[in-house]
Amino acid sequence: MGNKTNTPGLDPRDLWLAGLGVVSLTRKQATKVYGTLVEEGTQFRKDASKRIESLTTQARNGLGEIKAKVNPLLARVDDAYGTVRQEVETRLAPVVNIFSRDKGAGKPKPKAAARKRPAAKPAAKPPVKKATARAATKKAA
C-alpha cells in the first residue's frame, strides 16, 4: 500500500513550477541588483577620488605654509651654530696649536738601563715521594 498524500490544492507539478518561478524571479532581481551595485560602486569611486584629491591639495598647501614658517627658523639656527662654532674654534686654537707643536716632544725616550729584564723562572719544586717509599720507611723504623 502506497503512501499517497491527499492534500487538497497541492499538486506536485504546481510545486515544481512554483520552484522554477522562484528561481526565475530571483535571477531577474539579482541581475537588476547587480547592475545597481555596479553603478553605485562606480559613483562611490568617483566621489572618493574627488575627496582624496581635495585632501591631497589641502595637505600640500599646509605643507607649504609650514615650510614658510620653518625655513626662517632654520636659517637663524644655522647662523647661531656658525657663530658658536667659530667662537669655540677661536678660543681653542691656542690649545690645539700647543698640542700639534709638541706632538713628538712630549714623550720621553726610554733609557737603555731602564729596560725591563725578563723575570726569573720560579725555583723547581722538590720531587714528590711515592706512597710505597713512605710505607717502607715506616716499617723500617
N, CA, C and O atoms as a MOPAC input file, in Angstrom:
PM7 MOZYME 1SCF
protein

 N      0.79600 1    -1.13200 1     0.00000 1
 C      0.00000 1     0.00000 1     0.00000 1
 C      0.86600 1     1.23200 1     0.00000 1
 O      1.69000 1     1.42500 1     0.89400 1
 N      0.68900 1     2.03100 1    -0.96100 1
 C      1.48000 1     3.22900 1    -1.15200 1
 C      1.05200 1     4.36100 1    -0.23900 1
 O     -0.10300 1     4.44600 1     0.17900 1
 N      1.96300 1     5.19000 1     0.04800 1
 C      1.71000 1     6.36300 1     0.87900 1
 C      1.38400 1     7.54100 1    -0.01400 1
 O      2.29700 1     8.24900 1    -0.43700 1
 N      0.16900 1     7.77000 1    -0.30400 1
 C     -0.25000 1     8.91900 1    -1.10300 1
 C     -0.82300 1     9.95100 1    -0.15900 1
 O     -1.62500 1     9.64900 1     0.72400 1
 N     -0.37800 1    11.20500 1    -0.37800 1
 C     -0.94700 1    12.26500 1     0.43400 1
 C     -2.11500 1    12.85600 1    -0.32500 1
 O     -2.00000 1    13.19700 1    -1.50200 1
 N     -3.15900 1    12.96500 1     0.31100 1
 C     -4.35000 1    13.52500 1    -0.29900 1
 C     -4.58700 1    14.93200 1     0.22800 1
 O     -5.60500 1    15.20900 1     0.86100 1
 N     -3.62500 1    15.82000 1    -0.04400 1
 C     -3.75500 1    17.18200 1     0.39400 1
 C     -4.42200 1    17.95400 1    -0.72900 1
 O     -3.92800 1    17.97900 1    -1.85700 1
 N     -5.55000 1    18.58700 1    -0.41700 1
 C     -6.23200 1    19.31500 1    -1.49300 1
 C     -5.47300 1    20.57600 1    -1.88900 1
 O     -5.05500 1    21.33000 1    -1.01100 1
 N     -5.28700 1    20.82500 1    -3.15500 1
 C     -4.70700 1    22.04500 1    -3.69900 1
 C     -3.19500 1    22.00200 1    -3.83200 1
 O     -2.61700 1    22.96800 1    -4.33000 1
 N     -2.52700 1    20.94500 1    -3.41900 1
 C     -1.07700 1    20.85900 1    -3.55500 1
 C     -0.74600 1    19.78100 1    -4.57500 1
 O     -0.61500 1    18.60000 1    -4.25200 1
 N     -0.61900 1    20.21900 1    -5.78400 1
 C     -0.25300 1    19.30700 1    -6.84800 1
 C      1.27500 1    19.31600 1    -6.97700 1
 O      1.85800 1    20.39800 1    -7.04400 1
 N      1.94000 1    18.17300 1    -7.01500 1
 C      3.40600 1    18.15300 1    -7.14400 1
 C      3.90600 1    18.92500 1    -8.35700 1
 O      4.96500 1    19.55000 1    -8.30500 1
 N      3.15800 1    18.88300 1    -9.43400 1
 C      3.57800 1    19.62400 1   -10.63600 1
 C      3.54800 1    21.12000 1   -10.38100 1
 O      4.43800 1    21.84600 1   -10.82500 1
 N      2.53300 1    21.58600 1    -9.67100 1
 C      2.43500 1    23.00900 1    -9.34800 1
 C      3.57100 1    23.43600 1    -8.41600 1
 O      4.12100 1    24.52800 1    -8.56100 1
 N      3.91700 1    22.57600 1    -7.46500 1
 C      5.05100 1    22.87300 1    -6.59200 1
 C      6.33900 1    23.02000 1    -7.40500 1
 O      7.12100 1    23.94000 1    -7.16900 1
 N      6.55500 1    22.13300 1    -8.34000 1
 C      7.73500 1    22.19000 1    -9.21500 1
 C      7.76000 1    23.49200 1    -9.99300 1
 O      8.79800 1    24.14800 1   -10.06800 1
 N      6.65000 1    23.86900 1   -10.56100 1
 C      6.57200 1    25.10900 1   -11.33500 1
 C      6.77100 1    26.33300 1   -10.43400 1
 O      7.39200 1    27.30700 1   -10.85900 1
 N      6.26800 1    26.30300 1    -9.23200 1
 C      6.46400 1    27.40900 1    -8.29400 1
 C      7.94900 1    27.54700 1    -7.96100 1
 O      8.45900 1    28.66500 1    -7.88700 1
 N      8.63800 1    26.44900 1    -7.76400 1
 C     10.08300 1    26.48300 1    -7.50300 1
 C     10.83900 1    27.09100 1    -8.66800 1
 O     11.75500 1    27.88600 1    -8.45800 1
 N     10.47600 1    26.73200 1    -9.90000 1
 C     11.10800 1    27.32000 1   -11.08700 1
 C     10.81800 1    28.81500 1   -11.16400 1
 O     11.68100 1    29.59700 1   -11.56400 1
 N      9.61900 1    29.20900 1   -10.78700 1
 C      9.26200 1    30.63100 1   -10.78600 1
 C     10.12000 1    31.40700 1    -9.79300 1
 O     10.55900 1    32.52000 1   -10.08200 1
 N     10.35700 1    30.81600 1    -8.62500 1
 C     11.20100 1    31.47300 1    -7.62000 1
 C     12.60700 1    31.66700 1    -8.17300 1
 O     13.19500 1    32.73700 1    -8.02000 1
 N     13.14100 1    30.64400 1    -8.80900 1
 C     14.48900 1    30.74200 1    -9.38600 1
 C     14.52000 1    31.81900 1   -10.46200 1
 O     15.45900 1    32.61300 1   -10.51500 1
 N     13.51900 1    31.85600 1   -11.30500 1
 C     13.47200 1    32.84200 1   -12.38200 1
 C     13.39400 1    34.26700 1   -11.83600 1
 O     14.14200 1    35.13900 1   -12.27800 1
 N     12.48100 1    34.51500 1   -10.86300 1
 C     12.35000 1    35.84600 1   -10.27900 1
 C     13.63500 1    36.26800 1    -9.56000 1
 O     14.06200 1    37.41800 1    -9.66400 1
 N     14.24000 1    35.33800 1    -8.84000 1
 C     15.47900 1    35.64600 1    -8.12100 1
 C     16.58300 1    36.02900 1    -9.10100 1
 O     17.35800 1    36.95400 1    -8.85800 1
 N     16.63700 1    35.30700 1   -10.20000 1
 C     17.66200 1    35.61500 1   -11.22300 1
 C     17.44100 1    37.00100 1   -11.80300 1
 O     18.40100 1    37.75600 1   -11.95900 1
 N     16.20300 1    37.35600 1   -12.12700 1
 C     15.91100 1    38.67600 1   -12.68100 1
 C     16.23300 1    39.77800 1   -11.68000 1
 O     16.85000 1    40.78400 1   -12.03100 1
 N     15.81600 1    39.58900 1   -10.44200 1
 C     16.08900 1    40.59600 1    -9.42300 1
 C     17.58900 1    40.70700 1    -9.13600 1
 O     18.10300 1    41.80300 1    -8.91400 1
 N     18.28300 1    39.57000 1    -9.14300 1
 C     19.73000 1    39.59800 1    -8.90200 1
 C     20.43800 1    40.36500 1   -10.01300 1
 O     21.39900 1    41.09000 1    -9.75300 1
 N     19.97100 1    40.20900 1   -11.24500 1
 C     20.57000 1    40.94100 1   -12.35900 1
 C     20.34700 1    42.43700 1   -12.18600 1
 O     21.25900 1    43.23000 1   -12.41900 1
 N     19.14900 1    42.83000 1   -11.78000 1
 C     18.86900 1    44.24600 1   -11.55500 1
 C     19.70600 1    44.79000 1   -10.39500 1
 O     20.30000 1    45.86300 1   -10.49600 1
 N     19.74600 1    44.04700 1    -9.31000 1
 C     20.50900 1    44.48500 1    -8.14400 1
 C     21.99200 1    44.57000 1    -8.49100 1
 O     22.67400 1    45.50600 1    -8.07400 1
 N     22.49300 1    43.59700 1    -9.25200 1
 C     23.91100 1    43.61000 1    -9.65300 1
 C     24.22100 1    44.87200 1   -10.44900 1
 O     25.22600 1    45.53400 1   -10.19300 1
 N     23.37400 1    45.20700 1   -11.40200 1
 C     23.57000 1    46.42700 1   -12.18600 1
 C     23.55300 1    47.66500 1   -11.30200 1
 O     24.37000 1    48.56900 1   -11.47400 1
 N     22.62200 1    47.70400 1   -10.35500 1
 C     22.52200 1    48.83500 1    -9.42900 1
 C     23.79000 1    48.93000 1    -8.58000 1
 O     24.31100 1    50.02500 1    -8.36700 1
 N     24.28800 1    47.79100 1    -8.09300 1
 C     25.50400 1    47.78100 1    -7.27700 1
 C     26.72600 1    48.26300 1    -8.06000 1
 O     27.57100 1    48.97900 1    -7.52300 1
 N     26.81400 1    47.86900 1    -9.31800 1
 C     27.93100 1    48.32400 1   -10.15500 1
 C     27.86600 1    49.84000 1   -10.33900 1
 O     28.89100 1    50.51700 1   -10.25500 1
 N     26.67100 1    50.37700 1   -10.58900 1
 C     26.51600 1    51.82300 1   -10.74000 1
 C     26.87500 1    52.55100 1    -9.44700 1
 O     27.56400 1    53.57000 1    -9.49100 1
 N     26.42300 1    52.05100 1    -8.29800 1
 C     26.73100 1    52.66500 1    -7.01200 1
 C     28.23800 1    52.62800 1    -6.73700 1
 O     28.80900 1    53.60500 1    -6.25300 1
 N     28.87000 1    51.50200 1    -7.04600 1
 C     30.31600 1    51.38400 1    -6.84100 1
 C     31.09100 1    52.36700 1    -7.70000 1
 O     32.06600 1    52.96400 1    -7.24500 1
 N     30.65600 1    52.53300 1    -8.94400 1
 C     31.31200 1    53.48600 1    -9.84600 1
 C     31.16900 1    54.90700 1    -9.31000 1
 O     32.13600 1    55.66800 1    -9.29200 1
 N     29.97400 1    55.26000 1    -8.87700 1
 C     29.72700 1    56.60300 1    -8.34300 1
 C     30.53000 1    56.82700 1    -7.06400 1
 O     31.10500 1    57.89800 1    -6.87100 1
 N     30.57100 1    55.81400 1    -6.18600 1
 C     31.33200 1    55.93000 1    -4.94100 1
 C     32.81900 1    56.11300 1    -5.23400 1
 O     33.50200 1    56.89500 1    -4.57100 1
 N     33.30300 1    55.39500 1    -6.21900 1
 C     34.72000 1    55.52300 1    -6.60600 1
 C     35.02700 1    56.94400 1    -7.08000 1
 O     36.05700 1    57.50800 1    -6.71200 1
 N     34.15000 1    57.52000 1    -7.88600 1
 C     34.34800 1    58.89000 1    -8.36300 1
 C     34.35100 1    59.87700 1    -7.20000 1
 O     35.20900 1    60.75700 1    -7.12800 1
 N     33.38500 1    59.72600 1    -6.28700 1
 C     33.30600 1    60.62100 1    -5.12400 1
 C     34.54200 1    60.48500 1    -4.24000 1
 O     35.08700 1    61.47900 1    -3.76100 1
 N     34.97700 1    59.24500 1    -4.03000 1
 C     36.15400 1    59.01100 1    -3.18900 1
 C     37.39800 1    59.62600 1    -3.82900 1
 O     38.23700 1    60.19400 1    -3.13000 1
 N     37.52000 1    59.51800 1    -5.14400 1
 C     38.67000 1    60.11800 1    -5.83700 1
 C     38.67300 1    61.63600 1    -5.67300 1
 O     39.72500 1    62.24100 1    -5.46600 1
 N     37.49500 1    62.24600 1    -5.76600 1
 C     37.40000 1    63.70000 1    -5.57900 1
 C     37.78900 1    64.08900 1    -4.15400 1
 O     38.50300 1    65.07200 1    -3.95600 1
 N     37.32500 1    63.32700 1    -3.16100 1
 C     37.66500 1    63.61900 1    -1.76600 1
 C     39.16200 1    63.46500 1    -1.52200 1
 O     39.78400 1    64.29800 1    -0.86200 1
 N     39.72100 1    62.40900 1    -2.05400 1
 C     41.16200 1    62.17000 1    -1.87900 1
 C     41.96600 1    63.29500 1    -2.51600 1
 O     42.94200 1    63.76600 1    -1.93200 1
 N     41.57600 1    63.72000 1    -3.68000 1
 C     42.27500 1    64.81900 1    -4.36300 1
 C     42.16700 1    66.11000 1    -3.54000 1
 O     43.13700 1    66.85600 1    -3.41200 1
 N     40.98300 1    66.36000 1    -2.98800 1
 C     40.79500 1    67.55500 1    -2.16300 1
 C     41.69300 1    67.50500 1    -0.92500 1
 O     42.33200 1    68.50200 1    -0.59000 1
 N     41.74800 1    66.36200 1    -0.24600 1
 C     42.60000 1    66.21800 1     0.94000 1
 C     44.08000 1    66.35400 1     0.58700 1
 O     44.85700 1    66.93200 1     1.34700 1
 N     44.45900 1    65.82000 1    -0.56600 1
 C     45.85700 1    65.92900 1    -1.00700 1
 C     46.23100 1    67.39100 1    -1.24900 1
 O     47.31400 1    67.83400 1    -0.86800 1
 N     45.33200 1    68.12800 1    -1.87900 1
 C     45.57900 1    69.55100 1    -2.13300 1
 C     45.69900 1    70.32000 1    -0.82200 1
 O     46.58300 1    71.16400 1    -0.67900 1
 N     44.82000 1    70.03700 1     0.13400 1
 C     44.89300 1    70.70000 1     1.43000 1
 C     46.19800 1    70.38000 1     2.14900 1
 O     46.81600 1    71.26000 1     2.75000 1
 N     46.61300 1    69.11800 1     2.08600 1
 C     47.85900 1    68.72400 1     2.75700 1
 C     49.05800 1    69.42300 1     2.12400 1
 O     49.95700 1    69.87500 1     2.83300 1
 N     49.07600 1    69.51400 1     0.80500 1
 C     50.19900 1    70.19000 1     0.13100 1
 C     50.22800 1    71.67200 1     0.47500 1
 O     51.30000 1    72.23800 1     0.69000 1
 N     49.07100 1    72.29700 1     0.53000 1
 C     49.01700 1    73.71200 1     0.91100 1
 C     49.49900 1    73.89900 1     2.34500 1
 O     50.24700 1    74.83200 1     2.63900 1
 N     49.06900 1    73.01500 1     3.23000 1
 C     49.50700 1    73.08900 1     4.62400 1
 C     51.00800 1    72.88500 1     4.75300 1
 O     51.66100 1    73.53900 1     5.56600 1
 N     51.55100 1    71.98600 1     3.95600 1
 C     52.98900 1    71.74400 1     3.97100 1
 C     53.75000 1    72.98600 1     3.51300 1
 O     54.78900 1    73.32900 1     4.07800 1
 N     53.22800 1    73.65500 1     2.49100 1
 C     53.85200 1    74.89800 1     2.02500 1
 C     53.86100 1    75.96400 1     3.11100 1
 O     54.84600 1    76.68400 1     3.27200 1
 N     52.76700 1    76.06500 1     3.85600 1
 C     52.69500 1    77.04500 1     4.95200 1
 C     53.69800 1    76.70600 1     6.05400 1
 O     54.36500 1    77.59000 1     6.59200 1
 N     53.79300 1    75.44300 1     6.37600 1
 C     54.73200 1    75.02400 1     7.43300 1
 C     56.17100 1    75.29000 1     6.99900 1
 O     56.98600 1    75.76000 1     7.79400 1
 N     56.48200 1    74.99100 1     5.74500 1
 C     57.83500 1    75.26900 1     5.23700 1
 C     58.13900 1    76.75800 1     5.31300 1
 O     59.25000 1    77.15500 1     5.66500 1
 N     57.15500 1    77.57400 1     4.98400 1
 C     57.35600 1    79.02300 1     5.02600 1
 C     57.64100 1    79.49900 1     6.45300 1
 O     58.39600 1    80.45300 1     6.63700 1
 N     57.05600 1    78.85700 1     7.46100 1
 C     57.30700 1    79.24000 1     8.84900 1
 C     58.63300 1    78.68400 1     9.36000 1
 O     59.31700 1    79.34200 1    10.14500 1
 N     59.00200 1    77.48400 1     8.92400 1
 C     60.17500 1    76.79700 1     9.47000 1
 C     61.47900 1    77.28000 1     8.82800 1
 O     62.50000 1    77.34800 1     9.51200 1
 N     61.47300 1    77.61200 1     7.56100 1
 C     62.71300 1    77.99800 1     6.87100 1
 C     63.42300 1    79.18200 1     7.52800 1
 O     64.64300 1    79.13000 1     7.68100 1
 N     62.72300 1    80.24300 1     7.92100 1
 C     63.43200 1    81.32300 1     8.61900 1
 C     64.04000 1    80.86300 1     9.94700 1
 O     65.13100 1    81.29700 1    10.31700 1
 N     63.34000 1    79.99400 1    10.65400 1
 C     63.87900 1    79.46800 1    11.90700 1
 C     65.13300 1    78.64900 1    11.66100 1
 O     66.10400 1    78.75300 1    12.41100 1
 N     65.11500 1    77.84200 1    10.62100 1
 C     66.29800 1    77.04600 1    10.28800 1
 C     67.47600 1    77.94300 1     9.92200 1
 O     68.61800 1    77.64500 1    10.27200 1
 N     67.20500 1    79.02200 1     9.23000 1
 C     68.27900 1    79.95400 1     8.87300 1
 C     68.87400 1    80.57500 1    10.13300 1
 O     70.09400 1    80.71000 1    10.23100 1
 N     68.03200 1    80.95800 1    11.10400 1
 C     68.53100 1    81.52400 1    12.36500 1
 C     69.36200 1    80.51000 1    13.13100 1
 O     70.40900 1    80.85200 1    13.68100 1
 N     68.90200 1    79.26000 1    13.17200 1
 C     69.65000 1    78.21000 1    13.87000 1
 C     70.99200 1    77.98300 1    13.19700 1
 O     72.00800 1    77.82100 1    13.87300 1
 N     71.00500 1    77.96900 1    11.88400 1
 C     72.25700 1    77.77200 1    11.14700 1
 C     73.23400 1    78.91300 1    11.42200 1
 O     74.42900 1    78.67700 1    11.60100 1
 N     72.73600 1    80.14000 1    11.45800 1
 C     73.59800 1    81.28500 1    11.77200 1
 C     74.14700 1    81.18400 1    13.19300 1
 O     75.33100 1    81.42900 1    13.42600 1
 N     73.28600 1    80.82300 1    14.13800 1
 C     73.72600 1    80.69900 1    15.53400 1
 C     74.76900 1    79.59500 1    15.66200 1
 O     75.75200 1    79.75700 1    16.38400 1
 N     74.57000 1    78.49200 1    14.98000 1
 C     75.53200 1    77.38700 1    15.01700 1
 C     76.87700 1    77.84300 1    14.45900 1
 O     77.92600 1    77.56100 1    15.03800 1
 N     76.84000 1    78.53700 1    13.35000 1
 C     78.09100 1    79.02400 1    12.75600 1
 C     78.82100 1    79.97400 1    13.69000 1
 O     80.04500 1    79.91400 1    13.80600 1
 N     78.08600 1    80.84500 1    14.35300 1
 C     78.69600 1    81.79900 1    15.28400 1
 C     79.32100 1    81.06000 1    16.47600 1
 O     80.45900 1    81.34400 1    16.85200 1
 N     78.59700 1    80.13600 1    17.05600 1
 C     79.10500 1    79.38700 1    18.21000 1
 C     80.30500 1    78.55000 1    17.80100 1
 O     81.29300 1    78.49200 1    18.53300 1
 N     80.24000 1    77.91500 1    16.67100 1
 C     81.35500 1    77.08800 1    16.20000 1
 C     82.60800 1    77.94100 1    16.01300 1
 O     83.70000 1    77.55500 1    16.43000 1
 N     82.44400 1    79.08600 1    15.39300 1
 C     83.58700 1    79.97400 1    15.15900 1
 C     84.17900 1    80.44300 1    16.48800 1
 O     85.40000 1    80.51400 1    16.62800 1
 N     83.33900 1    80.76100 1    17.45000 1
 C     83.79800 1    81.20200 1    18.76500 1
 C     84.58500 1    80.09600 1    19.46800 1
 O     85.64200 1    80.35700 1    20.04200 1
 N     84.07900 1    78.87100 1    19.42700 1
 C     84.75800 1    77.74400 1    20.06600 1
 C     86.10900 1    77.49000 1    19.39400 1
 O     87.11300 1    77.28300 1    20.07500 1
 N     86.13300 1    77.50600 1    18.07900 1
 C     87.39300 1    77.27800 1    17.36600 1
 C     88.41300 1    78.37300 1    17.68100 1
 O     89.60400 1    78.09500 1    17.82400 1
 N     87.94400 1    79.61400 1    17.78700 1
 C     88.84500 1    80.72900 1    18.10100 1
 C     89.44800 1    80.55900 1    19.49000 1
 O     90.64500 1    80.77500 1    19.67800 1
 N     88.63100 1    80.17500 1    20.45900 1
 C     89.12900 1    80.02400 1    21.82400 1
 C     90.01600 1    78.79000 1    21.99700 1
 O     90.92000 1    78.79600 1    22.83200 1
 N     89.77600 1    77.76100 1    21.23900 1
 C     90.57000 1    76.53100 1    21.37800 1
 C     91.80900 1    76.51900 1    20.48800 1
 O     92.64400 1    75.62500 1    20.62200 1
 N     91.94900 1    77.47700 1    19.59400 1
 C     93.07800 1    77.48900 1    18.66000 1
 C     94.42800 1    77.48800 1    19.37500 1
 O     95.30500 1    76.72600 1    18.96900 1
 N     94.65100 1    78.29400 1    20.41400 1
 C     95.96000 1    78.24600 1    21.07900 1
 C     96.25800 1    76.88400 1    21.69700 1
 O     97.39700 1    76.42000 1    21.64200 1
 N     95.27500 1    76.25200 1    22.27200 1
 C     95.48600 1    74.93400 1    22.88400 1
 C     95.80100 1    73.89400 1    21.80900 1
 O     96.69900 1    73.07100 1    21.98400 1
 N     95.07500 1    73.93100 1    20.71500 1
 C     95.31400 1    72.98400 1    19.62600 1
 C     96.71500 1    73.18700 1    19.05700 1
 O     97.39700 1    72.21400 1    18.73500 1
 N     97.14900 1    74.44300 1    18.92900 1
 C     98.49800 1    74.72800 1    18.41700 1
 C     99.57000 1    74.16700 1    19.33900 1
 O    100.57700 1    73.63900 1    18.86600 1
 N     99.37000 1    74.27100 1    20.63500 1
 C    100.35200 1    73.74500 1    21.58500 1
 C    100.48300 1    72.23800 1    21.42300 1
 O    101.59300 1    71.70900 1    21.38000 1
 N     99.37500 1    71.56300 1    21.33400 1
 C     99.42700 1    70.10700 1    21.20700 1
 C     99.96800 1    69.66300 1    19.86400 1
 O    100.67300 1    68.65600 1    19.79600 1
 N     99.66800 1    70.36900 1    18.80700 1
 C    100.17200 1    69.96300 1    17.49500 1
 C    101.66500 1    70.25200 1    17.37500 1
 O    102.36300 1    69.52900 1    16.66300 1
 N    102.18800 1    71.29800 1    18.05400 1
 C    103.60500 1    71.64000 1    18.03300 1
 C    104.41900 1    70.60600 1    18.81500 1
 O    105.46500 1    70.15000 1    18.35400 1
 N    103.93600 1    70.25000 1    19.97600 1
 C    104.67400 1    69.36100 1    20.87200 1
 C    104.24300 1    67.90900 1    20.70400 1
 O    104.30600 1    67.14300 1    21.66600 1
 N    103.83000 1    67.52700 1    19.57500 1
 C    103.29800 1    66.18700 1    19.37600 1
 C    104.33200 1    65.12000 1    19.71400 1
 O    104.03000 1    64.20000 1    20.47400 1
 N    105.53300 1    65.21800 1    19.17400 1
 C    106.55300 1    64.20500 1    19.41300 1
 C    107.43600 1    64.53300 1    20.59700 1
 O    108.07500 1    63.62100 1    21.12200 1
 N    107.51700 1    65.77100 1    21.05500 1
 C    108.42800 1    66.18300 1    22.11800 1
 C    107.91300 1    65.81100 1    23.48800 1
 O    108.70700 1    65.76200 1    24.42700 1
 N    106.64300 1    65.54900 1    23.65600 1
 C    106.07600 1    65.29300 1    24.96400 1
 C    106.40500 1    63.92300 1    25.52700 1
 O    106.28000 1    63.72800 1    26.73600 1
 N    106.82200 1    62.95700 1    24.70300 1
 C    107.06800 1    61.60500 1    25.18100 1
 C    108.55700 1    61.43400 1    25.48700 1
 O    109.38900 1    61.71600 1    24.62500 1
 N    108.91200 1    60.98100 1    26.68900 1
 C    110.31600 1    60.73400 1    26.98900 1
 C    110.78700 1    59.45000 1    26.31100 1
 O    110.03500 1    58.48600 1    26.16400 1
 N    112.07100 1    59.47000 1    25.89700 1
 C    112.61900 1    58.28400 1    25.24200 1
 C    113.12200 1    57.33000 1    26.31900 1
 O    113.70300 1    57.78500 1    27.30500 1
 N    112.91800 1    56.02200 1    26.16400 1
 C    113.36900 1    55.07600 1    27.17800 1
 C    114.89400 1    54.96600 1    27.18000 1
 O    115.52500 1    54.97800 1    26.12400 1
 N    115.46800 1    54.86100 1    28.35600 1
 C    116.91100 1    54.71700 1    28.50200 1
 C    117.26100 1    53.24900 1    28.39500 1
 O    116.42000 1    52.38200 1    28.63000 1
 N    118.50500 1    52.97200 1    28.03900 1
 C    118.94400 1    51.60200 1    27.87000 1
 C    118.94300 1    50.86400 1    29.20500 1
 O    118.61000 1    49.67900 1    29.23500 1
 N    119.30100 1    51.51500 1    30.30400 1
 C    119.36900 1    50.86200 1    31.60200 1
 C    117.98200 1    50.61500 1    32.17800 1
 O    117.81800 1    49.74800 1    33.03600 1
 N    117.01000 1    51.34000 1    31.73400 1
 C    115.67800 1    51.21800 1    32.29300 1
 C    114.86100 1    50.11500 1    31.63700 1
 O    113.67500 1    49.96500 1    31.92700 1
 N    115.48100 1    49.35200 1    30.76500 1
 C    114.74400 1    48.27100 1    30.10000 1
 C    114.35900 1    47.20900 1    31.12300 1
 O    115.08100 1    46.99300 1    32.09600 1
 N    113.28600 1    46.58200 1    30.92000 1
 C    112.84700 1    45.52900 1    31.82400 1
 C    113.58600 1    44.24600 1    31.48300 1
 O    113.76700 1    43.89300 1    30.31700 1
 N    113.99900 1    43.57500 1    32.52200 1
 C    114.66200 1    42.28400 1    32.33900 1
 C    113.59600 1    41.20000 1    32.44400 1
 O    112.59200 1    41.36300 1    33.13800 1
 N    113.82400 1    40.10700 1    31.75500 1
 C    112.84800 1    39.02600 1    31.85900 1
 C    112.82100 1    38.48200 1    33.27800 1
 O    113.85400 1    38.40800 1    33.94300 1
 N    111.66200 1    38.11100 1    33.72700 1
 C    111.51300 1    37.59600 1    35.07900 1
 C    112.18700 1    36.24200 1    35.20200 1
 O    112.17800 1    35.44000 1    34.26800 1
 N    112.76900 1    35.99900 1    36.36000 1
 C    113.44900 1    34.72600 1    36.59700 1
 C    112.42500 1    33.62500 1    36.70600 1
 O    111.28700 1    33.84300 1    37.12200 1
 N    112.86000 1    32.41700 1    36.31700 1
 C    111.96500 1    31.27100 1    36.38600 1
 C    111.81800 1    30.86900 1    37.84600 1
 O    112.78500 1    30.93200 1    38.60400 1
 N    110.64100 1    30.46200 1    38.24300 1
 C    110.46900 1    30.04300 1    39.62700 1
 C    111.30000 1    28.79200 1    39.92000 1
 O    111.55600 1    27.98400 1    39.02700 1
 N    111.70800 1    28.64500 1    41.14800 1
 C    112.54700 1    27.50500 1    41.53300 1
 C    111.76300 1    26.23000 1    41.36900 1
 O    110.54800 1    26.19700 1    41.56200 1
 N    112.47900 1    25.17100 1    41.00900 1
 C    111.84100 1    23.87900 1    40.79700 1
 C    111.41600 1    23.30200 1    42.12900 1
 O    112.13800 1    23.44700 1    43.11600 1
 N    110.28200 1    22.66000 1    42.18700 1
 C    109.77400 1    22.04900 1    43.40300 1
 C    110.45800 1    20.69800 1    43.60100 1
 O    110.79200 1    20.01700 1    42.63100 1
 N    110.65800 1    20.32400 1    44.82900 1
 C    111.27600 1    19.01600 1    45.05500 1
 C    110.34400 1    17.91000 1    44.60700 1
 O    109.12400 1    18.05500 1    44.68400 1
 N    110.90900 1    16.79600 1    44.13500 1
 C    110.05700 1    15.69600 1    43.64500 1
 C    109.22900 1    15.10600 1    44.78000 1
 O    109.67100 1    15.06500 1    45.92900 1
 N    108.07400 1    14.66700 1    44.46000 1
 C    107.15600 1    14.08500 1    45.43700 1
 C    107.49100 1    12.60300 1    45.57000 1
 O    107.62900 1    11.89600 1    44.57200 1
 N    107.62000 1    12.14600 1    46.80000 1
 C    107.92300 1    10.73400 1    47.04600 1
 C    106.66100 1     9.92500 1    46.85300 1
 O    105.55200 1    10.38600 1    47.12500 1
 N    106.85100 1     8.73900 1    46.38900 1
 C    105.71300 1     7.86300 1    46.15300 1
 C    105.23800 1     7.27200 1    47.46200 1
 O    106.00700 1     7.22500 1    48.42200 1
 N    104.02800 1     6.83100 1    47.53200 1
 C    103.42300 1     6.27900 1    48.73400 1
 C    104.09300 1     4.98400 1    49.15800 1
 O    104.14600 1     4.68000 1    50.35000 1
 N    104.60000 1     4.22500 1    48.22000 1
 C    105.23900 1     2.95300 1    48.56500 1
 C    106.53200 1     3.21000 1    49.29300 1
 O    106.89500 1     2.44400 1    50.18600 1
 N    107.23200 1     4.25500 1    48.94300 1
 C    108.50100 1     4.55900 1    49.62800 1
 C    108.23200 1     4.96600 1    51.04800 1
 O    109.03000 1     4.63400 1    51.92500 1
 N    107.16400 1     5.66200 1    51.32700 1
 C    106.80100 1     6.06400 1    52.67900 1
 C    106.48000 1     4.84900 1    53.53900 1
 O    106.91800 1     4.73100 1    54.68400 1
 N    105.70300 1     3.95700 1    52.94800 1
 C    105.33200 1     2.77400 1    53.70800 1
 C    106.54500 1     1.95400 1    54.09600 1
 O    106.59300 1     1.39600 1    55.19300 1
 N    107.52700 1     1.87300 1    53.20700 1
 C    108.73700 1     1.10000 1    53.50300 1
 C    109.53800 1     1.77800 1    54.61600 1
 O    110.10800 1     1.07800 1    55.45300 1
 N    109.60300 1     3.11000 1    54.65900 1
 C    110.34800 1     3.78500 1    55.69400 1
 C    109.66100 1     3.67100 1    57.04300 1
 O    110.34200 1     3.64500 1    58.06800 1
 N    108.34500 1     3.60200 1    57.07900 1
 C    107.62000 1     3.44200 1    58.33500 1
 C    107.85300 1     2.05700 1    58.90000 1
 O    108.00100 1     1.91300 1    60.11400 1
 N    107.89200 1     1.03100 1    58.06100 1
 C    108.09800 1    -0.33200 1    58.52600 1
 C    109.51700 1    -0.49500 1    59.07800 1
 O    109.73300 1    -1.21700 1    60.05100 1
 N    110.46300 1     0.17100 1    58.45800 1
 C    111.83300 1     0.06000 1    58.89300 1
 C    112.03600 1     0.73400 1    60.22700 1
 O    112.96000 1     0.34300 1    60.94000 1
 N    111.30300 1     1.64700 1    60.59500 1
 C    111.50100 1     2.36500 1    61.83800 1
 C    111.01400 1     1.62800 1    63.00000 1
 O    111.11500 1     2.11500 1    64.12600 1

